[in-house]
Amino acid sequence: MNAPASHISRASSQRPGDHTGRRHDMLSEKSRPIIEATLPIIAERINDITPDFYRRMFAARPDLMDGMFSRSSQLEGTQPRALAGSIAVFASYIVEHPDSYPDEVLSRVAHKHASLGLKEEEYPTVYKYLFEAIAANLGDLATPEIVEAWTEVYWLMGNALIKLEKGLYASQANDVMFAPFKVVDRKETGENVVVLTFEPADETPMTESKGGQYISIVVPARDGLRQARQYTLLPSEKNQRRIGVKLDPNGEMTSILHELKIGDVVEISNPYGDLTLEGFGNPEAPLYLFSAGIGTTPMLSFLSELIEKGSQRPVTVVHADRRLDTWPLREELTELVNKLPNARLISFIEGEGGDYTGRVDVSKLDVPANANVYLCGPLPFMQGVRSALVEAGVPGKNINYEIFGPDQWMLHDQAREA
């Protein structure tokens, strides 16, 4: 199937505008039955469509790989799968829920886009090459009516993201995407983890971050191509950014970040991320923070923020690691827990020295059903803990999590409705 080029160009001009008095633009009654009928086909083929889309786009716009898209995520296929999932989830949601959007998915994507400096004018670029890939995959199935209906879905999602991203950019203390920062401190902790502290290298005003937020750091790869990676912010002094970087032996960029020396200058974005304490539901409910390995980083920021607020909230921090000496930032975490009047720290260590031996066993923790939970660590760890919590009676909507890299889990996580 080769859809005539006119199908694509004609549809590309049909970008819905914002309407006052409505929370969202809605899918038209003309397009709804077409989307319902073709959604199974698109959902089945979207994982083949998106890699072709990226190949087409980067062939025409190699500049987009410089400082924005992750080369390793492309090679691993995680970014194409995340895009595919977000499109399929959005289309499914607006068909099943005509009066609303999947706001959680959109918010997560918008924060990631903003951290990478995505501009509004690139949405037509994405449209062009995505719909070329759709046409190439669907062949004669890509009739003008089908292309027009899916164009409407694309721009409903695109306009929603653009609006969110504009708001995120406007909320910052400056109007730059990336500012220069210099390394002022470097410390090693745990196993193959380095903690880097940065201060501004120019006069760009800094936005104050919230616990749980992250920044993008941009440095040149070995071949000179600028690459961005996201890292959760650790507690720091005023006018500083501090991150923990775990060395990935198979990764492209972590070894370069580990080689940074005091005085080196990098590019850093403003802070982004919607998984903050403000979004954890009832602020008086017991808070449970589960982490494994380098996943401990957001927990330190949450604890620091609670201390600053003089919180009396019951907090249970649960950390899993292989050994005590592989546990990054253990002393700092322990010190923060001890500063909160109603906090406790429980460790599951595969070796000796922890409160419990082996992997996290939720049955030993007596987590109440009204708990607010945050997870961060390797995906299998989070999936296992989350399933155990839901089985123990904690509603899925009370369980938040952070994934380092493109988030594919949220897009297929039916237990969120539990």
DADA-V680548 format. One record per pair of residues at least 24 apart in sequence whose C-alpha atoms are under 7 Angstrom apart, sorted by the first residue. I is the first residue (numbers start at 0). J is the second residue. Records with the same first field share a line. If there is no record, write none. Layout:
I = J  J
//
This chain:
0 = 134  135  137  138  139  140
1 = 134  135  138  139
2 = 134  138  139  141  142
6 = 143  146
7 = 130
10 = 146  147  150
14 = 154
15 = 154  155
23 = 99
24 = 155
25 = 97  98
30 = 148
31 = 94
33 = 145  148
34 = 148  149
35 = 94
42 = 87
45 = 83
46 = 80  83
48 = 132  133  136
49 = 79  83
50 = 79
51 = 132
52 = 128  129  132
55 = 128
56 = 128
65 = 224  225  226
66 = 217  225  226  227
67 = 115  226  227
69 = 226  227
71 = 251
77 = 405
78 = 405
81 = 405  406  407
84 = 407  410
85 = 410
88 = 410
90 = 152
105 = 160
107 = 273
109 = 160  163  164
110 = 271  272
113 = 164
114 = 214  215  268  269  271
115 = 215
116 = 176
119 = 161
122 = 157
171 = 206
172 = 204  205  206
173 = 203  204
176 = 268
177 = 266  267  268
178 = 203  266  267  268
179 = 264  265  266  267
180 = 264  265  266  267
181 = 262  263  264  265
182 = 260  261  262  263  264
183 = 261  262
184 = 261
185 = 261
188 = 327  328
189 = 324  325  326  327  328
190 = 325  327
191 = 245  246
192 = 243  244  245  246  327
193 = 243  244  245  257
194 = 241  242  243  244
195 = 241  242  243
196 = 239  240  241  242
197 = 239  240  241
198 = 238  239  240
205 = 238
206 = 269
208 = 270
209 = 275
210 = 275  297  300  301  304
211 = 274  275  297  300  301
212 = 270  271  272  274  275
213 = 270  271  272
214 = 267  268  269  270  271
215 = 267  268
216 = 266  267  268
217 = 265  266  267
218 = 265  266
220 = 252
231 = 296  297
232 = 297
233 = 296  297  299  300
234 = 299  300  303
243 = 296
245 = 293
279 = 371
280 = 371
283 = 312
284 = 369  370  371
285 = 312  313  314  370  371
286 = 313  314  315  370  371  372
287 = 314  315  316  370  371  372  373
288 = 315  316  317  372  373  374
289 = 316  317  318  373  374  375
290 = 317  318  319  374  375  376
291 = 318  319  320  375  376
292 = 319  320  326  327  376
293 = 327  376
294 = 375  376
295 = 375
299 = 332
302 = 335  336
303 = 335
306 = 338  339
311 = 340  341
312 = 341
313 = 341  342
314 = 341  342  343
315 = 342  343  344
316 = 343  344  345
317 = 344  345  346
318 = 345  346  347
319 = 346  347  348  358  359
320 = 347  348  349
321 = 348  349  350
322 = 348  349  350  351
323 = 348  352
361 = 387  388
368 = 392  393
369 = 393
371 = 397  398
372 = 397  398  399
373 = 398  399  400
374 = 399  400  401
375 = 400  401  402
//
